Amino acid sequence: MDKHTLNVELGERRYPIEIGSGLLEGGYDLTPYTNGRDCLIVSNVTVAPLYLEKLQGCLPGIATRVVELPDGEAHKTIASATAILDELVGSRAGRDVTVIALGGGVVGDIAGFAAACYMRGVAFAQVPTTLLAQVDSSVGGKTGVNHPGGKNLIGAFHQPRVVLIDTDTLATLPDRELRAGIAEIIKYGAITDADFFAWLEDNVQALVARETDALTYAIRRSCEIKAAVVAEDEKEAGRRALLNFGHTFGHAIENSVGYGEWLHGEAVAAGMVMAAEMSAIDAADRHRLQALLSAAGLPVSAPLTRPGQLRDAMQLDKKAEAGKLRFVLLRALGDAYVTADYDSAGLDAVLGAAEKV
């Protein structure tokens, strides 16, 4: 095993992010992070056949139970969370049960939400198998499910005990999902680290080509940035909101076209371009962002929708305060801020470009 360890510093709830190649293949011991000898693994029908047996090998002496969910964002629902809760109740799991998520962001969010709800919170671990989950959703404790009215409207903060990132799982990831994960990596450079953004410009083709060294560095740097932000602002009272760059538009795109039609990272990519268009940044910086996203094979414009559809979807955004939307905008690449004081005409222009006349 080749491993690098980061930590999310949350006092007594401090937990490691283990990043490396061969962690599942080498039988990394997860038992120190379980709350007893009772574990429920939550995966989906795509990932389980590939990695379930390897994960079980990381839990020596533990007889695991498994819930396999359907694959895809369309199944990130209360019904899926209920299936996990039904298994926990039906097996008479106690407070010493540990729920382990094996899969992408959808699996991690649903499993974490169920773990947060069962007996008001039981132990939880993340084993993310997609690039997007490895650099974003598995770290920081945001869990939840979608509602027809909006993305992630039902959820809870529930931190994992460990995040185990085996970069070898990316070998089986479809190209489209790899590119969606690169969108979140680009986000980190755009909001906090201009040098990392420049590195991404130089190395984006290496990421697309799945070069191990480039992917490992990008994952590690993304996790470093997110871990630092979460340690400073666990429940998004301030700085953590910067991580939502592109997400207000992106979530509205997902809701408008139907969950699963666009991948989350694809919608965020288009959303970042829309947010940049609202920002008072140099045209050169705006072009650099769009060019990098294009080089990664990501969309840089929203799909056409009916008039008002994106705006309607944005009204239920969780980041709204007193009925006023908040946006993450850029002063420059690597320098983002959150504001509810924005040019309404600028927002109208951005939305109008994505709506049919």
N, C-alpha and C positions, 0 to 999 in steps of 0.2 A: 504494500500500500504506500502511496505517496500522498501525504496529508498536510494541510495547512489549517490551523485553528484560529478563528476569530471569536470574540465574545460580545454579546449584547449585554451591556452593563446596566442591569436593573436591580441593583442591590441584592437582596436575598433571592430574587428571581432571576439572577444572572444565568445566562445559558450560552453554550458554545454553538458556533456554526463550523462544522467540519467539512472541508472542501478538499477533494482529491480524486485520484484515479484508482479504481479497484477497491473502493471501500466496501461495496457489497460483495464483490467477488472474494475479497480477503477475509470475510467473516468478521467485520468490525463488530465489537460487542456493544449492543445497545442496552443490555440489561441494567447497567448503572443508572439509566435514565427512566426506567420503568418504576411504577409505584408498587410493584408486587409481582406475582406470578400470573396475573390475568391480563391478557392483551387482546385487543380487537384491532385487526388491520382493516383499514378501509382503502379500497383501490377501485379501479374500474375494469371493464371487460377487455380493454386494450392493453393496459399496463400489467395487470395481474399475471397473465401467462408469461410475460417476459421477466419479471423481477420478484414476484411473490416468494418463490422458493428461496431465492438468494437472501431476501430480507428475513425470512424465517430462520435462515442460518445465522443471522446476527442476533438471534434471541435464544441462545442455548438454554435448554431445560424448561422452556416455556411452550406450552401447547396453545397455539394461537387460534382464534376464531377469525373469520373473514367475512366482510360484506363487500360484494362487487357491485358497483353502480354502473348504470349506462354511461357511455362516454359522451362528453360534450357540454357546452355552456347551457344548452337548452334544458339540461337536467339539473342545473344548480337551483334547486327548488326546495320548498318546505317538505314536499313528499320524499325527496331523497334523504333529507336530514331525519325525517320520521322513520325511514327504513333502518337507519343506524340506531336510533333510539329504541325502536322495537326490538332489535337484536340485543341491545344492552339490557332492556327490561326483561325480555324473554329468557335470557341466560342468567338472570338474577345477579348481574354484575354489581359489585359493591364499590365503595369509594376508592378502593385500591386498584381499580381497573385503569389501564393505560390505552388510549386510543392512538393508533399510529396511522398517519396518512401516507399512502404510497401512490404518487401520481402527480398530476399537474396542479395548477392553481384551483381548478374547480373542485377536485377531490380534497385538497388541503383546506379550502374554505368551508366546505360542507362538513368534513370530519371535525374540524376545529370548532365549528358552531355547535355540533352535537355534543362534543366534549365539554364545551362551556355550559351547555344546558343541563346535561345529565347530572343529577344530584347537586345542582348549582356549581358544577365545575369539577372535572376529573383530569388526571394527567394526560398530556398530549405530546406527540412527537411528530416531526415533519421529515419525510424522505421524498423530496421533490425530484421528479424525473423529467421535467421540461425546463428549458432555459428560462422562460418567463417566471416560473415558480421558483427556480433556484436563485434568481437575482432580485426577486420582488416579493411575491405573495407569501412565500414560506417564512419570511423574516418579519417580525414586528407584531404578530399577534392579532392582526385583523382577520376575523372570520365572518362568514355570513352566507346568505342565499339571496337570489334575485326575487323580485316581485314583478308582475306585469307592468306595474307603474314605474319601476326604476331598478337599476342595478344595485345590488348589495344593500337594499333598504332594510333588510332584516338581519341583524348580526350582533356580535359582541367582540370585545377585546379579550383574547385568551392566549397568553404566551405559551409557546412550546417549551419543553424541557431541553430539546436538542434539535438542531437542523442538520441532517446528514445529506450532503451534496456529493453524489458520486458522478463525476463528469462523464464517466463511461456510458451512462444512460442516454446521453445525447446522441450516441451512435444510431439509435433506433428512432430518433425524433424526425418526423417529416420536415422537409425543407421549409414549408410554409410556417410551421410552428417555431422552427429555429429563428426565422426572420422576425416573427412576432416577439420573440424574447429579446432580440437585438434592439427592438424599439425601446424597451424599458432600460436597456443599458445606455442607449443614446440619451435618454431622459436624464440620467444621473450626470452625465457630462454637461448637458445643457443647463441644468439648474445650479450646480455647485462647483464644477471642476473644469475650467477651460482647458487645462493641460490634458486631462483625460479625453475631452472632446476632440482635441487635436490628435491624440493618439488613435482614437477611433477612426478619424478621417484617414490616417495612414494605414490602418489595419483592418478596415471593414471587410475587405475581400478575404482576408485570412479567417475572419469570424464566419463568413458565409461558407468558406471552404472547410470549416470545422477543424482548423489547425489547433492542436491541443494546447500549445503554449499560449496562443492568443486568447482562446476561450477561457482558459484557467485564470489568466490575469484579469480579463474583463469581468468574470464572475466574482473574483476576489475583491477587486476595486469597487464593484457595485455593492457588494455586501458590506464592505467597510463603510461606504457612505451611508447606506441605510441603517446599519447598526449604530453609527454615531448619532444620526438624527433621531432614531427611536429612543436611544438612551437619554437624549435631551428632552424629548417630548413624546412620551409613550402614547397618549390618547388624543393626539392631534389638537392640542389647545393652542399651538403656535407654529413652530418651525416645521413640524412634520407635514403640515399642509402643502409645503413645497413639493413633496413627492407626488402631488396630484397634477403636476404640469401636464396639460393635454387631456386630462381625464374628464373634466366637465363636458367638453365637446365629445370626447371619446365614448363616454357612457351614453350620451344622448344618441350617438350614431348607432351603438349596439342595440339600444332600445328601439330605435326607429326602424332599423332594417330587420330586426328579429334576432334574438340571442342565438349566437352560433353561426349566423350568416357571415359576419366579419369576426375574426379572432380579436381578442381584447387588445393585443399589441398592434394589430393593424389599425383599429379604431383610435388608439392612443397616438399612433404615428400621424394620422390625419389631424387629430385633435391638437397635437403640438404645433403643426403648421398653422392651424387656425389661431391658436393662442399667440404664436409669434406675429401673426398679421395684426393682432390687436395691440401688440407691444410696441413701445417707442424704442426700437433697436435699429441699428444701422441696417440698411438694405443688404449689405455684404454678409452680416451675421445671419439674417433671415435666409439668404441664399445658401449659406453654408449648411444650415440645419436641413433645408429641403434637399440639398444635394446629397448629404450623408444618408438621409432616410431613403432617397431614391437608389443610392448605391447599394443599400441593404435589401433592395427589392420590396420596399414598403410603399403603401399608398400615401400620397401627399395631398390629397383632396378628399373631401367627404362625398359619399354617394348622394345623388340627387334625391330629394324627398319632397313631399307636398309642402306648400307654404305653411309655415308655422309649426311643422312637425318637430323639428329639432328644438325649437324654443319651448314647445310644450313639454318635451321630454326633459328639458333642463330644469323645469320648475320644481321637480321633486329631488333635485340634486342635494345630497346630504351636506354639501358645503355652503348651502344658502343660509343666510342669517337675516331674520326679520324680513323675509320675503325678497331679499336682495342677493343675487348670485355673487359669489366670490370667484375670482379667477387667479390662477398663477400665471404671471406675466414675466417677461424678461427685460432687464435693463441692458444686458449684454449676455453673450454666451458665458455660462458659468456664474451668472448673477441673476437669481430669480427672486420674486417677492409675491406676496398674496395681497389682493386688494378687492374691495367692493366698489372702489371709486374708479370707474372706467368710463370711457367714451361710449355712450349708448349708440351713437351713430356708427362707431367702429364695429360694435357688436352686430348691428343691423346689417352692415356691409358684408361681414364675414358669413353670417347666417344666410343672407340673401343669395350669396354665390352658390350655396348648396341646396337651394330650394327652386323647384320648378315654378316657372311663371304661369 
